[in-house]
Amino acid sequence: MTRLSNTATPRYYGEFRDAVMRGDMPVCREVSMEMNRIDSLIADPNIYYDEDAVEGFISFCENEMTLTDGSKVQLLDSFKLWGEQLFGWFYFEQHSVYKPNKNGHGGHYVKRDVKKRLINKQYLLVTRGAAKSMYCAFVQAYFLVIDKSATHQVVTAPTIIQTEEILGPIRTAITVSRGPLFKFLTEGSINNTTGSKVNRVKLASTKKGIENFLTNSIVESRPMTIDKLQGLRCKVSSVDEWLSGDIREDVIGALEQGASKKEHGEDAPEDYVILATSSEGTVRNSVGDTIKMELMDVLKGTYSNPHISIWYYKLDDIKEVNRPEMWLKCNPNLGKTVSYETYQLDVEKAEKVPSARNDILAKRFNIPMEGYTYFFTYEETLPHHKRDFWKMQCAMGADLSQGDDFCAFTFLFPLQNGAFGVKTRCYVSSDTMAKLSSAMRMKYEQFLAEGSLQVMDGTVLDMMEVYSDLDKYILDCDYNVLAFGFDPYNAKDFVARWETDNGPYGIEKVIQGAKTESVPLGELKRLAENRDLLFDQELFSFTMGNAITMEDSNGNRKLLKKRHEQKIDSVAALIDAWVAYKNNRDSFE
């Protein structure tokens, strides 16, 4: 008898919550917000908890599945918690169903309550070594074996080798067949295709993937690209390490679009499951960044989506790296699937090997450092709320380009509290826009929409046309430009025109190089760390996220970009503006 309740506290969440309240389990801000969301589900009379569905999943895992070495499974508390949220919550929809009359003449419509699984997408952001891939394997195997319908299931990751971390445990469980269900399904021969069905194998690993011949179901691996995933109508999908690798496409969205069109009778389209698991990545300005911001909106309650489960484990502060008692915040399975000693060795390595520091902070502690050498952290690149700086004093920096880089101008506004307002205005040619990839074009169109990017006709930029447009922009905004810093490359005609129109005062040539850039970079970095660079434009956030630095033998830093498409021009112009401001500080009131 199925036990449904719209008032019950879920068993495993209740145990977890009690541990948190006692202080036995430290949790980060993001997990705390997810707990608030679960508390809201418990209080909602229209949402039901199914204890039997949860216990059925746990029983399947512990009786049928194995660890990678073939040994018995004792399901981790975290797995029970995640599985409970995925399998335990339901709601009811009322459908009108036509029912023929008993006499065979005519019929009538009756209303019927249809049970629906609440969660169809689960995000697990947890550190390396938390066994998240094993959890995905258990969920995939459960649907492959228990679901009576024909299901198409997919596992994808940045590399095919990584997909084996999910498929491998399922193959091991098939080989060992320790439980009665797997023993029944693996009896017989895979080569027997014409004889008695009793003597045929029902579950096997094949060249196609892992197949259930009883239900004509399959779980297969696919590359993590839209062209390989778009159009698939998968009931269950695992997207592993979606924040690792250079992901410029929304593969999760592509899978969801296909799954939502799948025809499962009365259960369509909500009867699909997408598991998106990852540790923090080192790629900036990808779809991953956008998804994380959307997830934060859900956690904060800015946007309501009860069909998403979000477990985002991380340290709240980089200072907690040196506090082992806080490490459970980023890995709830610490001490079970990975040792404290391993973590301590990585902490020591991060201190001794600077090149490995950001990767360790991202992968072991889920601190979004976003790259081995990126200059600004993820938090430092998040835009502030919208604001204007009409009629305010400012310094302007210019990084001029006629080719396919941005011709960038950044305005720096000194504020009374020691902070600085930042605005940028950039230019590209129509020829450059026409050559963009579809993914990058979408991003550029976003910049066009917010007004930070302008497109000028032609194959190269005409600096005098740029000058005229910028001059009009400054007049429209009524900016009081008291200092002007510029990189001399390609700037002769522009600067001459500026000097003619505005006089020679406050104009500063800023030579690029490690000796001249290092000090202003350090000063701007401190402002960014304190969130005292107040910018509200996505274009400026984009260029901040692309900025990396290289140190010379004397420890001086130079601003660079890792790849050509990763524009940093607005940050380069910010450096020029900062130098001009410092050299002309007396001109500012």
C-alpha positions, 0 to 999 in steps of 0.5 A: 500500500503506497503511503502518501502524505502531504504533511510528513517530513521526509525521513532522510531530509529530517535526519539531515536537518536534525544534524544541521540544527545540532551543528554536526553537519556544517552547510553552506549558504546555498544548501541552507537555501535549498533546505528552505525550499524543501521546508516549503514543500513539506508545508505545501498541502498540494505536494505529497511525499511517497515513502515507498518510492524512496525506499524502493530506490534504496532497496534496489541500490543496496540489493542489486548494485555493486561498488566498482570493485564488485562489493556490496553497496551500503548507500551513502546518506547523501545518496539517500538524501538526493534520491529522496528528493528525486523520487519522493515528491509527487503532485496530482493533476486532474485530467478529463478522460472519456469513459464509454457507457456500459450499454455500449451507447455513447459515453461521458467524461470523468475527472481523474487525478493523475500522480506526477513526479515533482522533480524532473531536473536535479543539479548536484554541484559537489566537489571531486571525490564525492562519488556523484558519478556513482549516484548517477549510475544508480539512478540510470540503472534503476530506470533501466531495470525497474521502468516497465516502459521502453526508455532511451537513456543517455549519459554525456560528459566532456569526454567519452572516457568520463561517461564510463564513470557512470556506465562502468558501475552498471556494467560491473553490477551486470557482471556480478549479478548479486541480487535476484533481479539482476540474476534473472535478467542476466540468465541466458545467452546474448547470442540466442536470438531465435530460440526460446525467450526463456534462454535469452539474456534480458540485460546486457552490455553491448556495443550500443550501450547497456540494453534491457531486451525485455522493455527495449530500453537502452542507456548509451553514451554521447559526446557533450555537444548539441548536434549529438544530443539535440532531438533525442527524446530521452526519459533519463539523462546524466550530464556529468561535469558540465562545468568542466571543459569549454562548454559554449552550448546549453546541452542540458537545455537541448536534452530537456527540450527533446525530453519534454516532447517525449510521448509517455502517454498520460505521463508526458511530458513531465515524466523525464529526469535530467541529472546534471552533476559537476564540480566547479569548472575553470571556463568563463562566460560559458552557458555554465555561468548562466545556468549557475546564476539561474539556479541562484535565482531559484535558491533565493526565491527570485524565481520559483521552479518546484520541479528543480532540485539543487544541491550546491555544496561549497565553502562560503569563504576562501578562508575556510580552506584552512579550517578542516571542520568546514570541509563537509560544506563542499563534500558531504561524503568527506571521510567516506569516499575521499579522505581528509588526508587527500584534502590536506595534501591538496591544500599544501600543494595549492600553497606550494604550487601557484599554477595548481592553486585555482584548480584545487580551489575549484575542484576540491572546495567548489570555490569558483576561481574559474581558471588556472590564471584568470585574474578576476574571480567569478564573484568579482565579475558579477554585475552590480545593480543598474545605475547612471552617472549623469553629469559626473566627473570621470577619467576615460581610457581607450584601447583602440582597434580597427580589426576584429577586437573591440575598440573600447572606451571605459569611463571611471567615476570616482565616488565618495565612499572610495568606490568607482563607477564603471561604464564601457562603450565598445565598437566593432565593424559589421564585417566582424559581426558577420564572421561570428559563430552563432554562439558568440553572435548571441552574446554580442547581440546581448551587448548590442541590446544593452547599448554597450556595443555599437556596430559600424559599417565596413570591414575596418573601423573608421576612427573618426566615425567612432570619435563622432559617435563617442563624442555624442554619447559623452554629450548625451550622458553629460559626462565630465571627462577630466582625464584621458588615458590611452594605449598609443597603438593605433591612437594617433589620429583619435588623440589628435582630434581629442586634443584639438576639441578638448585641449591638451590637459589630462591626456596620458599615454599608457605604455602596455607591458608588465612594468607599467601594468603591474601596479595598476592591475594590483590596485584594480584587483583590490577594488574588485575583491572589495566589490568597489568597481561598480559596473552593471554591463554584461559586456564589462563582466564578459571582458573581466571574465576573460582577463588573465595575467602573466608574471615576468621574472620580477613578479610583474604582471601583464594583462592577456587573454587566453584565446582570441575570442575572449575579448579583454579590451574594456579591462585594458581601457580601464587600466588606461583610465585608472592611470589617467585618474591617478596622474590627474587626481588633483583635477577631481573635486 
